Amino acid sequence: MKTNVVILGAGYAGILCANRLEKQNKNCKITLLSDQFYFQERIRFHEFAVGRAKKRIPIQEYLRKNIDFQLGKVTNIDPNNNTVAFHSHQGERSVPYDYLVVAIGSGNIKQLSPEENSIQSEKALVTFQIKKDPNQIKNLCILGGGLTGIELATEWKERFPNANVTIVDTKEFGHSFSETGKAHLKKTFARMGIKTIENIAIQSIQNGKISFQNKTNLEYDCLMNCTGFQTESLFDHSALHTNTKEQIYVDGYLRSKQHSNLFAIGDVAKVNDSILRMGCVTALPMGAYVADTINQIIKNKKPSEFQFQFFGRCVSLGRNDGLIQFTYGDDSPREWILKGKLAAWTKECVNRFTLFSIYMEKLLPFRFYLWPKGNLFQKHNWNQKIRETKEVAR
């Protein structure tokens, strides 16, 4: 009898996990369940938001032939009875599993205002494009100065140079970059005419105006929320332990702390006190690792815990500029950066390699995808080094 493995979500992590497991273990019946027919290249959503063309590739084109792809919306997970309920064009259905892999990603945001827009999911992106004509937007305000906010701001200003673009960050803008990296960001923003408002608390957002606690205001005709990721709530009735972002708490093997046959990968997984953050950079290694781990468990082999280390952060600053921030393994920044056209080319190569990895995991008979490994809980004392540097400077 075959082992039933059900994977929820056909993003980067889910597809890679399915393909990698299928070729390792022919005794598995793998079902991949998604509410999307086409693959969503989310790392390019900021490009699509400004009207750049996107490819629409059916998910099945990325999958090995023995994987059972089911199109439907998950309505309930029952880990006590090992079943998943979903709604499809055939009505309500359920599928049993021996092992469940939750890879639903993070298509939601923490809503701050009814007036806001989002590019966090395909649905949100399409809704934005229906509601707004980019050519008519004169004052774009982006909430959040993280990677998504930076890439959207520069992409927008490059495509629509006459628009006013402002990033609002409640922290210091570029706080996660090195001093060298931060300087390049600020120089680029100054050159492009992008404004930043930083280190300030928001009092209210309404009627096309943001009021700050220092009594200043900012008017906008388009508000974009890029403040962070939020996963979809699927676990209210399943009693799975989650945090405020709806991430499932998992152990070092990426297993639910409550159910040893339930794994979570990508943005939906939460490993307490680890260096991991949401993003494609961690989703792919998690997907590959869980495929290997399930295969080992089925073959009565003892798996090792998940290991991962960061290498750098790639940011596009329009089509002809970029910033590669090299990091320590825990994602804290080194004082090494790559910038300009070479960095933009590197970022594009990284984006293409992501899809290339999925294709190669499908086509090749052996495991293709590799990732940098290391202790998830070993953190570089970056903040202490900054304090010491400032003391010496004084």
Buried (B, 14 or more C-beta within 10 A) or exposed (E): EEBBBBBBBBBBBBBBBBBBBBBBBEEBBBBBBBBBEBBBBBBBBBBBBBEEEBEEEEBBEBBBEEBEBBBBEBBBBBBEEBBBBBEEEEEEBEBEBBBBBBBBBBBBBEEBBEBBBBBBBBEBBEBBBEEBEBEEBEBBBBBBBBBBBBBBBBBBBBBBEEBBBBBBBBEEBBEBBBEBBBBBBBEBBEEBEBBBBBEBEBEEBEEBBBBBEEEEEBEBBBBBBBBBBBBBEBBEEBEBBBEEBBBBBBEEBBBBEBBEBBBBBBBBBBBEEBBBEBBBBBBBBBBBBBBBBBBBBBEEEEBEEBBBBBBBBBBBBBBEBBBBBBBBBBBBBBEEBBBBEEBBEBBBEBBEEBBEBBBBBBEEEEBBBEBEBBBBEEBBEBEEEBEEEEEEEE
